[in-house]
Amino acid sequence: MSFSFDLDTSRRTAYFTGQGCCDYVDFCVALNGLLNHPLYQAGMTIVWDWQRCEILLANTQICSLVETMTRNAGADQTHRVAIITSIPTHSSAVTFQKYIEAMSSSYRAMLFTSLEQASHWINASSGSSFNEASFAGMSQPPGATAFFKVKAPAPRHGNSMQWKSL
């Protein structure tokens, strides 16, 4: 169906929220919209919120998307990608995460089940490590770097746009 897009320039973060069935074309339209946006800065943190959508991607398509997403990132700092999904073992999310970390040493990806926890992770200062011990009792699914079972209302960010594939 489509992704809505919010850009928070003060945090150098792009937020994508999917609804309905989202396929390769939907991802390409959203990602190209970000990369061509006048406020886009190479290596921005990206949050993919897949809680309200069905992801229809083959592994080769995920690989192509990750290659496009990580192409212009400099190795001078760590860039973060948060993937939020209501299904902790979501195969596309786990595959997306693994490709990101395998294809670019300057990127770190993590899986979450809430925007609140993803935001906490992406907003952590680059000099400090994310402390998973502060989330006692949380467990991670097989193949995931992190998984948090926290529900919270999703904040909205400025510069909202929406792209739809035709």
C-alpha positions as a Python dict, from the first residue, in 0.01 Angstrom:
ca = {
    (1, 'M'): (0, 0, 0),
    (2, 'S'): (229, 284, 117),
    (3, 'F'): (472, 430, 366),
    (4, 'S'): (429, 763, 537),
    (5, 'F'): (749, 952, 603),
    (6, 'D'): (852, 1188, 883),
    (7, 'L'): (1190, 1362, 891),
    (8, 'D'): (1332, 1488, 1219),
    (9, 'T'): (1627, 1701, 1110),
    (10, 'S'): (1728, 1791, 1466),
    (11, 'R'): (1793, 1421, 1539),
    (12, 'R'): (1902, 1336, 1183),
    (13, 'T'): (1635, 1065, 1174),
    (14, 'A'): (1388, 950, 910),
    (15, 'Y'): (1075, 762, 1023),
    (16, 'F'): (890, 536, 778),
    (17, 'T'): (552, 392, 881),
    (18, 'G'): (394, 127, 662),
    (19, 'Q'): (27, 44, 626),
    (20, 'G'): (-138, -242, 441),
    (21, 'C'): (64, -467, 211),
    (22, 'C'): (401, -308, 137),
    (23, 'D'): (607, -450, -147),
    (24, 'Y'): (938, -369, -315),
    (25, 'V'): (791, -78, -514),
    (26, 'D'): (654, 81, -193),
    (27, 'F'): (997, 55, -28),
    (28, 'C'): (1174, 197, -337),
    (29, 'V'): (935, 492, -362),
    (30, 'A'): (976, 572, 9),
    (31, 'L'): (1355, 529, 13),
    (32, 'N'): (1405, 731, -308),
    (33, 'G'): (1182, 1003, -161),
    (34, 'L'): (1414, 1023, 139),
    (35, 'L'): (1737, 1014, -60),
    (36, 'N'): (1611, 1293, -290),
    (37, 'H'): (1461, 1508, -12),
    (38, 'P'): (1634, 1848, 21),
    (39, 'L'): (1677, 1800, 398),
    (40, 'Y'): (1827, 1451, 368),
    (41, 'Q'): (2180, 1409, 504),
    (42, 'A'): (2384, 1103, 407),
    (43, 'G'): (2387, 841, 682),
    (44, 'M'): (2078, 961, 867),
    (45, 'T'): (1929, 720, 1118),
    (46, 'I'): (1631, 535, 973),
    (47, 'V'): (1333, 388, 1157),
    (48, 'W'): (1114, 140, 969),
    (49, 'D'): (783, 84, 1149),
    (50, 'W'): (624, -234, 1016),
    (51, 'Q'): (371, -286, 1297),
    (52, 'R'): (65, -215, 1080),
    (53, 'C'): (176, -363, 750),
    (54, 'E'): (249, -688, 576),
    (55, 'I'): (595, -690, 420),
    (56, 'L'): (612, -859, 80),
    (57, 'L'): (984, -877, -1),
    (58, 'A'): (1213, -1145, -141),
    (59, 'N'): (1567, -1173, -2),
    (60, 'T'): (1714, -1027, -325),
    (61, 'Q'): (1484, -725, -290),
    (62, 'I'): (1587, -675, 73),
    (63, 'C'): (1952, -691, -36),
    (64, 'S'): (1889, -427, -306),
    (65, 'L'): (1710, -195, -60),
    (66, 'V'): (1987, -226, 199),
    (67, 'E'): (2252, -158, -65),
    (68, 'T'): (2069, 161, -169),
    (69, 'M'): (2016, 268, 193),
    (70, 'T'): (2380, 221, 297),
    (71, 'R'): (2550, 333, -26),
    (72, 'N'): (2629, 694, 74),
    (73, 'A'): (2712, 642, 439),
    (74, 'G'): (3055, 745, 552),
    (75, 'A'): (3256, 515, 778),
    (76, 'D'): (3337, 800, 1015),
    (77, 'Q'): (3040, 730, 1244),
    (78, 'T'): (2792, 457, 1327),
    (79, 'H'): (2454, 490, 1159),
    (80, 'R'): (2150, 325, 1312),
    (81, 'V'): (1851, 150, 1160),
    (82, 'A'): (1563, 50, 1386),
    (83, 'I'): (1306, -197, 1260),
    (84, 'I'): (981, -203, 1456),
    (85, 'T'): (755, -502, 1409),
    (86, 'S'): (474, -658, 1608),
    (87, 'I'): (604, -1006, 1524),
    (88, 'P'): (939, -1058, 1702),
    (89, 'T'): (1057, -1328, 1463),
    (90, 'H'): (937, -1150, 1149),
    (91, 'S'): (1152, -1314, 880),
    (92, 'S'): (1182, -1001, 662),
    (93, 'A'): (1284, -789, 963),
    (94, 'V'): (1549, -1038, 1073),
    (95, 'T'): (1678, -1067, 714),
    (96, 'F'): (1678, -687, 675),
    (97, 'Q'): (1879, -655, 997),
    (98, 'K'): (2133, -918, 894),
    (99, 'Y'): (2188, -765, 548),
    (100, 'I'): (2236, -418, 695),
    (101, 'E'): (2507, -533, 934),
    (102, 'A'): (2673, -759, 674),
    (103, 'M'): (2680, -498, 395),
    (104, 'S'): (2803, -195, 588),
    (105, 'S'): (3038, -188, 882),
    (106, 'S'): (2924, 165, 967),
    (107, 'Y'): (2560, 58, 1021),
    (108, 'R'): (2402, -107, 1323),
    (109, 'A'): (2047, -243, 1308),
    (110, 'M'): (1818, -360, 1585),
    (111, 'L'): (1466, -500, 1607),
    (112, 'F'): (1202, -354, 1839),
    (113, 'T'): (829, -384, 1909),
    (114, 'S'): (774, -19, 2007),
    (115, 'L'): (871, 320, 1876),
    (116, 'E'): (954, 432, 2231),
    (117, 'Q'): (1230, 174, 2272),
    (118, 'A'): (1357, 226, 1917),
    (119, 'S'): (1372, 602, 1978),
    (120, 'H'): (1563, 549, 2302),
    (121, 'W'): (1820, 340, 2115),
    (122, 'I'): (1861, 571, 1816),
    (123, 'N'): (1881, 884, 2031),
    (124, 'A'): (2152, 742, 2257),
    (125, 'S'): (2470, 942, 2213),
    (126, 'S'): (2716, 789, 1971),
    (127, 'G'): (2982, 779, 2242),
    (128, 'S'): (2780, 568, 2482),
    (129, 'S'): (2674, 211, 2432),
    (130, 'F'): (2312, 105, 2451),
    (131, 'N'): (2258, -66, 2784),
    (132, 'E'): (2037, -370, 2730),
    (133, 'A'): (2068, -453, 3102),
    (134, 'S'): (1834, -162, 3175),
    (135, 'F'): (1556, -365, 3012),
    (136, 'A'): (1555, -658, 3254),
    (137, 'G'): (1328, -948, 3170),
    (138, 'M'): (1328, -880, 2798),
    (139, 'S'): (1420, -1164, 2568),
    (140, 'Q'): (1540, -1158, 2213),
    (141, 'P'): (1416, -1384, 1934),
    (142, 'P'): (1650, -1615, 1741),
    (143, 'G'): (1871, -1417, 1504),
    (144, 'A'): (1779, -1077, 1648),
    (145, 'T'): (2020, -835, 1809),
    (146, 'A'): (1758, -694, 2045),
    (147, 'F'): (1387, -723, 2114),
    (148, 'F'): (1175, -520, 2352),
    (149, 'K'): (818, -590, 2466),
    (150, 'V'): (703, -237, 2545),
    (151, 'K'): (396, -63, 2408),
    (152, 'A'): (377, 315, 2391),
    (153, 'P'): (195, 576, 2182),
    (154, 'A'): (389, 676, 1874),
    (155, 'P'): (507, 1039, 1870),
    (156, 'R'): (476, 1232, 1546),
    (157, 'H'): (758, 1432, 1396),
    (158, 'G'): (773, 1742, 1176),
    (159, 'N'): (818, 1761, 800),
    (160, 'S'): (561, 1486, 735),
    (161, 'M'): (520, 1355, 384),
    (162, 'Q'): (355, 1053, 231),
    (163, 'W'): (443, 864, -83),
    (164, 'K'): (230, 602, -251),
    (165, 'S'): (327, 370, -529),
    (166, 'L'): (102, 377, -833),
}
